[in-house]
Amino acid sequence: MNPLLTLTSSFLLLIVYAEAAANWNSINENDMYRCYYTILCKLRKTDEFQAAIRAAGEKVTKQAMVWMREITKIPDAEDTPEFWEKYPGIKCAYPEETKKEMFNEWIRQGGEYWIQECEDPNSETCEKTEAAADALYEMFAKYTATGDCKPEGAEMAEGMADKMGAEAPKGMSPPSFG
């Protein structure tokens, strides 16, 4: 794997995300990873992932299904209700390290695909890919706002506050992190 291509792909993918909404830069890669798996595995909201993929158009949807088969190792991946019903059970069962590798590979291949398709930024596929990025941002922002997805460090701060409260002398309370 060419490190320069990976870096460039990631950088360009982040530009698309940054253009999707002003606050997109507040979501880092670890937060995206954690939020993705929270939405998929804990909340099982596959309909929102379907909507984001479909917002990118038929060409990108077909490519996403190829990646599902190749990266996620789901041989019968197709954009059908039956597939989306079983998708979380398959993907969420992988070990943590495998899930991270898959997530990173999706980002890498998505970035390379975006570079290729957005050589003409006014092309229909490029514009639809930006619409998909908008949908993903809105999904991550929504679940961050509801507290389902927490930014990196938030859980640690909450845990520290709880521990401080339990250890504080009677009548004293820790500072609020909320």
C-alpha positions as CSV (number, residue, x, y, z in Angstrom):
1,M,0.0,0.0,0.0
2,N,1.4,3.4,-1.0
3,P,1.5,5.6,2.1
4,L,1.3,8.8,0.1
5,L,-1.8,7.6,-1.7
6,T,-3.4,6.6,1.6
7,L,-2.6,9.9,3.2
8,T,-3.9,11.8,0.2
9,S,-7.0,9.8,0.1
10,S,-7.7,10.3,3.7
11,F,-7.0,14.0,3.4
12,L,-9.3,14.4,0.4
13,L,-12.0,12.4,2.1
14,L,-11.8,14.7,5.1
15,I,-12.1,17.7,2.8
16,V,-15.4,16.2,1.5
17,Y,-16.5,15.7,5.1
18,A,-15.5,19.3,6.0
19,E,-17.5,20.6,3.1
20,A,-20.5,18.6,4.2
21,A,-21.1,20.8,7.3
22,A,-19.2,23.4,9.3
23,N,-19.0,21.2,12.4
24,W,-17.8,18.0,10.5
25,N,-14.2,18.7,11.6
26,S,-15.3,18.2,15.2
27,I,-15.7,14.4,14.5
28,N,-12.3,12.7,14.4
29,E,-11.5,9.3,12.9
30,N,-11.8,7.5,16.3
31,D,-15.1,9.2,17.0
32,M,-16.4,8.2,13.6
33,Y,-15.3,4.6,14.2
34,R,-16.9,4.4,17.6
35,C,-20.1,6.1,16.5
36,Y,-20.3,3.9,13.4
37,Y,-20.2,0.7,15.5
38,T,-22.5,2.2,18.1
39,I,-25.2,3.0,15.5
40,L,-24.7,-0.3,13.7
41,C,-24.2,-2.8,16.6
42,K,-25.9,-1.2,19.7
43,L,-28.7,0.7,18.0
44,R,-29.0,-1.4,14.9
45,K,-30.0,1.6,12.7
46,T,-29.1,0.1,9.3
47,D,-31.8,2.2,7.6
48,E,-29.7,5.3,8.1
49,F,-26.6,3.7,6.5
50,Q,-28.8,2.5,3.6
51,A,-30.1,6.1,3.1
52,A,-26.5,7.5,3.2
53,I,-25.3,4.9,0.6
54,R,-28.3,5.4,-1.6
55,A,-27.9,9.2,-1.5
56,A,-24.7,8.7,-3.4
57,G,-26.6,7.1,-6.3
58,E,-26.8,3.7,-8.0
59,K,-23.1,3.6,-9.1
60,V,-21.8,4.2,-5.6
61,T,-24.4,1.9,-4.0
62,K,-23.2,-0.9,-6.3
63,Q,-19.6,-0.2,-5.4
64,A,-20.5,-0.2,-1.7
65,M,-21.9,-3.7,-2.1
66,V,-18.6,-4.8,-3.8
67,W,-16.8,-3.5,-0.8
68,M,-19.2,-5.3,1.5
69,R,-18.3,-8.6,-0.2
70,E,-14.5,-7.9,-0.4
71,I,-13.7,-5.9,2.7
72,T,-16.4,-7.0,5.1
73,K,-16.3,-10.6,3.8
74,I,-20.0,-11.0,3.3
75,P,-20.2,-13.0,0.0
76,D,-24.0,-12.5,-0.6
77,A,-24.0,-8.7,0.1
78,E,-26.7,-7.0,-2.0
79,D,-28.8,-3.9,-1.4
80,T,-31.9,-5.8,-0.2
81,P,-33.9,-5.7,3.0
82,E,-32.8,-9.2,3.8
83,F,-29.1,-8.2,3.6
84,W,-29.5,-5.1,5.7
85,E,-31.5,-7.1,8.3
86,K,-28.6,-9.5,8.8
87,Y,-25.7,-7.1,8.3
88,P,-25.2,-5.9,11.9
89,G,-25.2,-9.5,13.2
90,I,-22.3,-10.4,10.8
91,K,-20.2,-7.2,11.0
92,C,-20.6,-6.7,14.8
93,A,-19.5,-10.3,15.5
94,Y,-16.0,-9.6,14.2
95,P,-13.2,-9.1,16.8
96,E,-12.4,-5.5,17.6
97,E,-9.1,-5.5,15.7
98,T,-10.8,-6.9,12.6
99,K,-13.5,-4.2,12.8
100,K,-10.9,-1.5,13.0
101,E,-9.1,-3.0,10.0
102,M,-12.3,-3.1,8.0
103,F,-13.2,0.4,8.9
104,N,-9.8,1.7,7.9
105,E,-10.0,-0.2,4.6
106,W,-13.4,1.3,3.9
107,I,-12.0,4.8,4.5
108,R,-9.0,4.0,2.3
109,Q,-10.9,2.5,-0.6
110,G,-13.6,5.2,-0.3
111,G,-11.0,7.9,-0.5
112,E,-9.4,6.4,-3.6
113,Y,-12.8,6.0,-5.2
114,W,-13.7,9.6,-4.4
115,I,-10.4,10.8,-5.9
116,Q,-11.2,9.0,-9.1
117,E,-14.9,10.0,-9.3
118,C,-14.3,13.6,-8.3
119,E,-11.7,14.5,-10.9
120,D,-14.6,16.5,-12.2
121,P,-16.1,18.0,-9.0
122,N,-19.2,18.9,-10.9
123,S,-19.9,15.3,-12.0
124,E,-23.1,13.8,-10.9
125,T,-21.3,11.0,-9.0
126,C,-19.1,13.5,-7.2
127,E,-22.1,15.6,-6.2
128,K,-24.1,12.6,-5.0
129,T,-21.0,11.4,-3.0
130,E,-21.1,14.8,-1.2
131,A,-24.8,14.2,-0.5
132,A,-23.9,10.9,1.1
133,A,-21.2,12.6,3.2
134,D,-23.9,15.1,4.3
135,A,-26.1,12.2,5.3
136,L,-23.3,10.5,7.3
137,Y,-22.4,13.8,9.0
138,E,-26.1,14.4,10.0
139,M,-26.3,10.8,11.3
140,F,-23.2,11.1,13.4
141,A,-24.2,14.6,14.6
142,K,-27.7,13.3,15.6
143,Y,-26.4,10.4,17.6
144,T,-23.7,12.6,19.2
145,A,-26.4,15.1,20.2
146,T,-28.6,12.4,21.7
147,G,-25.6,11.1,23.7
148,D,-25.5,7.7,22.0
149,C,-22.2,8.6,20.4
150,K,-19.7,10.2,22.7
151,P,-16.6,12.1,21.6
152,E,-13.3,10.5,22.6
153,G,-12.5,11.1,26.2
154,A,-16.1,11.9,27.2
155,E,-16.6,8.4,28.8
156,M,-13.3,8.7,30.6
157,A,-14.3,12.1,32.0
158,E,-17.7,10.8,33.1
159,G,-16.1,7.8,34.7
160,M,-13.7,10.1,36.6
161,A,-16.5,12.3,37.8
162,D,-18.4,9.2,39.0
163,K,-15.3,7.9,40.8
164,M,-14.6,11.3,42.3
165,G,-18.2,11.5,43.5
166,A,-18.0,8.1,45.2
167,E,-14.7,9.0,46.9
168,A,-15.6,12.6,47.9
169,P,-16.2,13.4,51.5
170,K,-19.9,13.6,52.5
171,G,-21.5,16.8,51.3
172,M,-18.9,17.4,48.6
173,S,-19.5,16.7,44.9
174,P,-17.2,16.7,41.9
175,P,-17.4,19.2,39.0
176,S,-19.9,18.6,36.3
177,F,-18.7,17.5,32.9
178,G,-22.1,17.8,31.2
